[in-house]
């Protein structure tokens, strides 16, 4: 499961070796805080998937890791099973949104202190 680190100026998404391999990605994802529009918690991340996998791995309701392209851009997913996830909506960034399963979604939202 990806690790999330919140800094005063950025959100770092540290991918595991397996997630990097499955997504065909060499680097972790770093998002400047000013590019974060909103953060949402969901109990069913699978309903938030849009577009087609390119590149990445997807097995419905089991795992989805990689880039999903859609008409308006692309999303990055690191979803495992039907666990609680966080959806990070972005502006002016590599991805339109990032969806990650995490055990610490409420803590992430509290530490980002969005909308204040």
MDTraj code that builds the backbone (N, CA, C; nanometers):
import mdtraj as md
import numpy as np

residues = "UNK UNK UNK UNK UNK UNK UNK UNK UNK UNK UNK UNK UNK UNK UNK UNK UNK UNK UNK UNK UNK UNK UNK UNK UNK UNK UNK UNK UNK UNK UNK UNK UNK UNK UNK UNK UNK UNK UNK UNK UNK UNK UNK UNK UNK UNK UNK UNK UNK UNK UNK UNK UNK UNK UNK UNK UNK UNK UNK UNK UNK UNK UNK UNK UNK UNK UNK UNK UNK UNK UNK UNK UNK UNK UNK UNK UNK UNK UNK UNK UNK UNK UNK UNK UNK UNK UNK UNK UNK UNK UNK UNK UNK UNK UNK UNK UNK UNK UNK UNK UNK UNK UNK UNK UNK UNK UNK UNK UNK UNK UNK UNK UNK UNK UNK UNK".split()
xyz = np.array([
    [0.0842, -0.1167, 0.0000],
    [0.0000, 0.0000, 0.0000],
    [0.0894, 0.1238, 0.0000],
    [0.0578, 0.2211, -0.0820],
    [0.1360, 0.3439, -0.0928],
    [0.1361, 0.4187, 0.0408],
    [0.2477, 0.4840, 0.0681],
    [0.2588, 0.5679, 0.1883],
    [0.2378, 0.7134, 0.1481],
    [0.1706, 0.7865, 0.2341],
    [0.1439, 0.9274, 0.2082],
    [0.2184, 1.0128, 0.3095],
    [0.2849, 1.1173, 0.2616],
    [0.3543, 1.2109, 0.3494],
    [0.3081, 1.3511, 0.3158],
    [0.2625, 1.4221, 0.4162],
    [0.2164, 1.5589, 0.3980],
    [0.3245, 1.6536, 0.4473],
    [0.3659, 1.7435, 0.3595],
    [0.4637, 1.8471, 0.3908],
    [0.3947, 1.9824, 0.3793],
    [0.4542, 2.0880, 0.4327],
    [0.3903, 2.2196, 0.4226],
    [0.3624, 2.2628, 0.2784],
    [0.4443, 2.2193, 0.1827],
    [0.4294, 2.2649, 0.0444],
    [0.3873, 2.1566, -0.0543],
    [0.3791, 2.0285, -0.0100],
    [0.3501, 1.9218, -0.1049],
    [0.2947, 1.7972, -0.0350],
    [0.2324, 1.7123, -0.1164],
    [0.1878, 1.5801, -0.0736],
    [0.2707, 1.4793, -0.1524],
    [0.3393, 1.3919, -0.0811],
    [0.4192, 1.2883, -0.1460],
    [0.3461, 1.1551, -0.1356],
    [0.3352, 1.0871, -0.2483],
    [0.2760, 0.9539, -0.2524],
    [0.3890, 0.8581, -0.2863],
    [0.4336, 0.7853, -0.1855],
    [0.5468, 0.6943, -0.2005],
    [0.4955, 0.5559, -0.2358],
    [0.5179, 0.5167, -0.3583],
    [0.4687, 0.3890, -0.4086],
    [0.5628, 0.2759, -0.3689],
    [0.5060, 0.1589, -0.3455],
    [0.5876, 0.0410, -0.3175],
    [0.6555, -0.0048, -0.4472],
    [0.7518, -0.0920, -0.4349],
    [0.8182, -0.1456, -0.5554],
    [0.7175, -0.2149, -0.6464],
    [0.6289, -0.2905, -0.5863],
    [0.5276, -0.3615, -0.6652],
    [0.4375, -0.2627, -0.7392],
    [0.3942, -0.1556, -0.6720],
    [0.3083, -0.0557, -0.7366],
    [0.3814, 0.0144, -0.8506],
    [0.5090, 0.0429, -0.8311],
    [0.5873, 0.1036, -0.9391],
    [0.5989, 0.0087, -1.0574],
    [0.6237, -0.1181, -1.0299],
    [0.6357, -0.2164, -1.1379],
    [0.5032, -0.2339, -1.2119],
    [0.3935, -0.2476, -1.1372],
    [0.2631, -0.2686, -1.1999],
    [0.2159, -0.1480, -1.2798],
    [0.2528, -0.0282, -1.2346],
    [0.2090, 0.0939, -1.3031],
    [0.3087, 0.1399, -1.4090],
    [0.4207, 0.0669, -1.4224],
    [0.5281, 0.1041, -1.5153],
    [0.5763, 0.2465, -1.4882],
    [0.5968, 0.2751, -1.3610],
    [0.6352, 0.4086, -1.3168],
    [0.7638, 0.3993, -1.2363],
    [0.8590, 0.4860, -1.2634],
    [0.9863, 0.4843, -1.1917],
    [0.9842, 0.5671, -1.0647],
    [0.9091, 0.6768, -1.0675],
    [0.9141, 0.7730, -0.9581],
    [0.7865, 0.7730, -0.8757],
    [0.8015, 0.8230, -0.7525],
    [0.6854, 0.8472, -0.6679],
    [0.6097, 0.9675, -0.7224],
    [0.4913, 0.9921, -0.6696],
    [0.4096, 1.1043, -0.7136],
    [0.4222, 1.2157, -0.6106],
    [0.4536, 1.3349, -0.6571],
    [0.4651, 1.4522, -0.5703],
    [0.3676, 1.5571, -0.6227],
    [0.2779, 1.6012, -0.5343],
    [0.1750, 1.6977, -0.5721],
    [0.1926, 1.8248, -0.4885],
    [0.2148, 1.9399, -0.5525],
    [0.2183, 2.0644, -0.4756],
    [0.0825, 2.0880, -0.4088],
    [0.0848, 2.1360, -0.2852],
    [-0.0419, 2.1548, -0.2116],
    [-0.1372, 2.2500, -0.2807],
    [-0.0827, 2.3501, -0.3516],
    [-0.1726, 2.4447, -0.4197],
    [-0.2468, 2.3799, -0.5366],
    [-0.2044, 2.2614, -0.5799],
    [-0.2726, 2.1904, -0.6882],
    [-0.3823, 2.0969, -0.6382],
    [-0.3985, 2.0842, -0.5076],
    [-0.5025, 1.9974, -0.4513],
    [-0.6323, 2.0772, -0.4395],
    [-0.7333, 2.0347, -0.5149],
    [-0.8629, 2.1027, -0.5113],
    [-0.9490, 2.0499, -0.3971],
    [-0.9541, 1.9164, -0.3818],
    [-1.0349, 1.8577, -0.2754],
    [-0.9865, 1.7165, -0.2458],
    [-1.0256, 1.6676, -0.1285],
    [-0.9932, 1.5310, -0.0878],
    [-1.1212, 1.4697, -0.0311],
    [-1.1526, 1.3485, -0.0764],
    [-1.2758, 1.2807, -0.0366],
    [-1.2434, 1.1391, 0.0091],
    [-1.3156, 1.0924, 0.1100],
    [-1.3022, 0.9539, 0.1546],
    [-1.4177, 0.8736, 0.0954],
    [-1.3878, 0.7530, 0.0488],
    [-1.4916, 0.6650, -0.0033],
    [-1.4708, 0.5230, 0.0491],
    [-1.5803, 0.4537, 0.0717],
    [-1.5735, 0.3138, 0.1120],
    [-1.5707, 0.2203, -0.0083],
    [-1.6045, 0.2735, -0.1272],
    [-1.6032, 0.1941, -0.2494],
    [-1.5286, 0.2702, -0.3591],
    [-1.3963, 0.2557, -0.3662],
    [-1.3198, 0.3296, -0.4671],
    [-1.3461, 0.2848, -0.6108],
    [-1.4025, 0.1665, -0.6279],
    [-1.4233, 0.1126, -0.7622],
    [-1.5230, 0.1939, -0.8434],
    [-1.6173, 0.2597, -0.7785],
    [-1.7159, 0.3381, -0.8539],
    [-1.6563, 0.4691, -0.9056],
    [-1.5378, 0.5057, -0.8598],
    [-1.4733, 0.6306, -0.9007],
    [-1.3825, 0.6132, -1.0225],
    [-1.3616, 0.4914, -1.0677],
    [-1.2724, 0.4676, -1.1814],
    [-1.3401, 0.5141, -1.3098],
    [-1.2636, 0.5882, -1.3901],
    [-1.3150, 0.6344, -1.5194],
    [-1.2064, 0.6140, -1.6248],
    [-1.2458, 0.5872, -1.7475],
    [-1.1508, 0.5730, -1.8565],
    [-1.0968, 0.4326, -1.8736],
    [-0.9833, 0.4265, -1.9446],
    [-0.9206, 0.2977, -1.9742],
    [-0.7794, 0.2935, -1.9173],
    [-0.7371, 0.1772, -1.8802],
    [-0.6051, 0.1561, -1.8210],
    [-0.4976, 0.1764, -1.9276],
    [-0.3955, 0.2569, -1.8926],
    [-0.2902, 0.2811, -1.9907],
    [-0.1746, 0.3600, -1.9302],
    [-0.0691, 0.3053, -1.8841],
    [-0.0408, 0.1660, -1.8538],
    [-0.0816, 0.1327, -1.7113],
    [-0.0892, 0.0066, -1.6816],
    [-0.1244, -0.0361, -1.5480],
    [-0.1837, -0.1751, -1.5470],
    [-0.2310, -0.2138, -1.4292],
    [-0.2895, -0.3459, -1.4102],
    [-0.4257, -0.3281, -1.3451],
    [-0.5242, -0.3997, -1.3953],
    [-0.6569, -0.3918, -1.3368],
    [-0.7267, -0.5257, -1.3354],
    [-0.7688, -0.5665, -1.2182],
    [-0.8501, -0.6856, -1.2012],
    [-0.9670, -0.6424, -1.1126],
    [-1.0861, -0.6253, -1.1704],
    [-1.1982, -0.5658, -1.0972],
    [-1.2200, -0.6252, -0.9578],
    [-1.2376, -0.5365, -0.8630],
    [-1.2621, -0.5640, -0.7222],
    [-1.1449, -0.6333, -0.6522],
    [-1.0294, -0.6428, -0.7195],
    [-0.9107, -0.7021, -0.6587],
    [-0.7978, -0.6003, -0.6534],
    [-0.7569, -0.5494, -0.7699],
    [-0.6471, -0.4532, -0.7742],
    [-0.6587, -0.3651, -0.8989],
    [-0.6235, -0.2388, -0.8823],
    [-0.6128, -0.1444, -0.9940],
    [-0.4958, -0.0526, -0.9612],
    [-0.3886, -0.0653, -1.0388],
    [-0.2696, 0.0148, -1.0158],
    [-0.2207, 0.0688, -1.1489],
    [-0.2062, 0.2008, -1.1577],
    [-0.1533, 0.2605, -1.2792],
    [-0.2302, 0.3829, -1.3222],
    [-0.2128, 0.4173, -1.4476],
    [-0.2751, 0.5357, -1.5065],
    [-0.4006, 0.4940, -1.5824],
    [-0.5081, 0.5658, -1.5602],
    [-0.6330, 0.5468, -1.6336],
    [-0.6575, 0.6738, -1.7127],
    [-0.6636, 0.6621, -1.8461],
    [-0.6860, 0.7781, -1.9321],
    [-0.8342, 0.7908, -1.9642],
    [-0.8810, 0.9151, -1.9650],
    [-1.0194, 0.9432, -2.0024],
    [-1.0194, 1.0667, -2.0902],
    [-1.1347, 1.1029, -2.1413],
    [-1.1445, 1.2128, -2.2378],
    [-1.0837, 1.3430, -2.1867],
    [-1.0947, 1.3718, -2.0569],
    [-1.0473, 1.4991, -2.0034],
    [-0.9084, 1.4964, -1.9419],
    [-0.8381, 1.3832, -1.9460],
    [-0.7054, 1.3760, -1.8852],
    [-0.6735, 1.2352, -1.8399],
    [-0.6078, 1.2264, -1.7232],
    [-0.5746, 1.0942, -1.6707],
    [-0.5741, 1.0951, -1.5189],
    [-0.6024, 0.9776, -1.4619],
    [-0.6044, 0.9570, -1.3176],
    [-0.4985, 0.8538, -1.2823],
    [-0.4482, 0.8598, -1.1585],
    [-0.3592, 0.7546, -1.1088],
    [-0.4326, 0.6786, -1.0003],
    [-0.4296, 0.5445, -1.0088],
    [-0.4994, 0.4591, -0.9125],
    [-0.4023, 0.3630, -0.8461],
    [-0.4209, 0.3419, -0.7185],
    [-0.3542, 0.2354, -0.6438],
    [-0.4594, 0.1819, -0.5470],
    [-0.5485, 0.0969, -0.6004],
    [-0.6630, 0.0451, -0.5252],
    [-0.6436, -0.1040, -0.5029],
    [-0.6668, -0.1462, -0.3801],
    [-0.6571, -0.2884, -0.3471],
    [-0.7844, -0.3327, -0.2761],
    [-0.8461, -0.4329, -0.3322],
    [-0.9698, -0.4897, -0.2788],
    [-1.0743, -0.3811, -0.2537],
    [-1.1687, -0.4093, -0.1648],
    [-1.2731, -0.3109, -0.1365],
    [-1.2454, -0.2481, -0.0005],
    [-1.1388, -0.1671, 0.0040],
    [-1.0987, -0.0982, 0.1261],
    [-1.1299, 0.0496, 0.1143],
    [-1.1285, 0.1162, 0.2271],
    [-1.1490, 0.2605, 0.2284],
    [-1.0384, 0.3278, 0.1487],
    [-1.0747, 0.4300, 0.0734],
    [-0.9783, 0.4991, -0.0114],
    [-0.9966, 0.6493, -0.0011],
    [-0.8958, 0.7195, -0.0486],
    [-0.8995, 0.8645, -0.0537],
    [-0.8908, 0.9053, -0.2010],
    [-0.9753, 1.0015, -0.2399],
    [-0.9748, 1.0550, -0.3753],
    [-0.9237, 1.1975, -0.3663],
    [-0.8112, 1.2240, -0.4313],
    [-0.7499, 1.3568, -0.4297],
    [-0.7733, 1.4190, -0.5667],
    [-0.8593, 1.5220, -0.5724],
    [-0.8850, 1.5935, -0.6971],
    [-0.7800, 1.7017, -0.7134],
    [-0.7222, 1.7076, -0.8353],
    [-0.6101, 1.7988, -0.8606],
    [-0.6416, 1.8961, -0.9733],
    [-0.5714, 2.0087, -0.9732],
    [-0.5774, 2.1043, -1.0837],
    [-0.4345, 2.1342, -1.1271],
    [-0.4166, 2.1554, -1.2576],
    [-0.2852, 2.1906, -1.3139],
    [-0.1761, 2.0945, -1.2711],
    [-0.2017, 1.9637, -1.2813],
    [-0.1039, 1.8644, -1.2406],
    [-0.0990, 1.7522, -1.3447],
    [-0.0055, 1.6594, -1.3288],
    [0.0090, 1.5467, -1.4197],
    [-0.1198, 1.4649, -1.4271],
    [-0.1870, 1.4486, -1.3130],
    [-0.3106, 1.3723, -1.3057],
    [-0.4267, 1.4627, -1.2658],
    [-0.5479, 1.4250, -1.3100],
    [-0.6685, 1.4978, -1.2691],
    [-0.7111, 1.4575, -1.1296],
    [-0.6833, 1.3307, -1.0975],
    [-0.7124, 1.2851, -0.9626],
    [-0.6304, 1.1607, -0.9322],
    [-0.6087, 1.1400, -0.8028],
    [-0.5354, 1.0245, -0.7539],
    [-0.6281, 0.9524, -0.6571],
    [-0.6420, 0.8205, -0.6754],
    [-0.7273, 0.7399, -0.5878],
    [-0.6398, 0.6322, -0.5241],
    [-0.6341, 0.6305, -0.3910],
    [-0.5470, 0.5390, -0.3189],
    [-0.6209, 0.4732, -0.2033],
    [-0.6042, 0.3434, -0.1878],
    [-0.6551, 0.2796, -0.0667],
    [-0.5572, 0.3114, 0.0456],
    [-0.6115, 0.3434, 0.1614],
    [-0.5286, 0.3776, 0.2758],
    [-0.6051, 0.3520, 0.4047],
    [-0.5318, 0.3204, 0.5083],
    [-0.5927, 0.3035, 0.6403],
    [-0.5995, 0.4350, 0.7162],
    [-0.5446, 0.5415, 0.6580],
    [-0.5310, 0.6680, 0.7298],
    [-0.6000, 0.7845, 0.6585],
    [-0.7095, 0.7591, 0.5900],
    [-0.7784, 0.8639, 0.5148],
    [-0.8226, 0.9820, 0.6023],
    [-0.8865, 0.9599, 0.7176],
    [-0.9266, 1.0755, 0.8000],
    [-0.8068, 1.1581, 0.8476],
    [-0.6964, 1.0909, 0.8798],
    [-0.5761, 1.1624, 0.9223],
    [-0.5188, 1.2465, 0.8086],
    [-0.5237, 1.1938, 0.6864],
    [-0.4736, 1.2685, 0.5715],
    [-0.5540, 1.3965, 0.5514],
    [-0.6856, 1.3849, 0.5567],
    [-0.7702, 1.5026, 0.5367],
    [-0.7445, 1.6048, 0.6480],
    [-0.7321, 1.5586, 0.7689],
    [-0.7049, 1.6511, 0.8813],
    [-0.5705, 1.7208, 0.8638],
    [-0.4697, 1.6490, 0.8192],
    [-0.3370, 1.7092, 0.8061],
    [-0.3292, 1.8059, 0.6878],
    [-0.4119, 1.7848, 0.5851],
    [-0.4125, 1.8771, 0.4716],
    [-0.4887, 2.0063, 0.5032],
    [-0.5877, 1.9963, 0.5930],
    [-0.6669, 2.1130, 0.6346],
    [-0.7166, 2.1940, 0.5144],
    [-0.7856, 2.1261, 0.4232],
    [-0.8385, 2.1916, 0.3041],
    [-0.9661, 2.2686, 0.3375],
    [-0.9910, 2.3694, 0.2581],
    [-1.1134, 2.4470, 0.2692],
    [-1.1154, 2.5453, 0.3838],
    [-1.0028, 2.5685, 0.4470],
    [-0.9997, 2.6576, 0.5607],
    [-0.9470, 2.7895, 0.5381],
])
top = md.Topology()
chain = top.add_chain()
for i, resn in enumerate(residues, 1):
    res = top.add_residue(resn, chain, resSeq=i)
    for name in ("N", "CA", "C"):
        top.add_atom(name, md.element.get_by_symbol(name[0]), res)
traj = md.Trajectory(xyz[None], top)
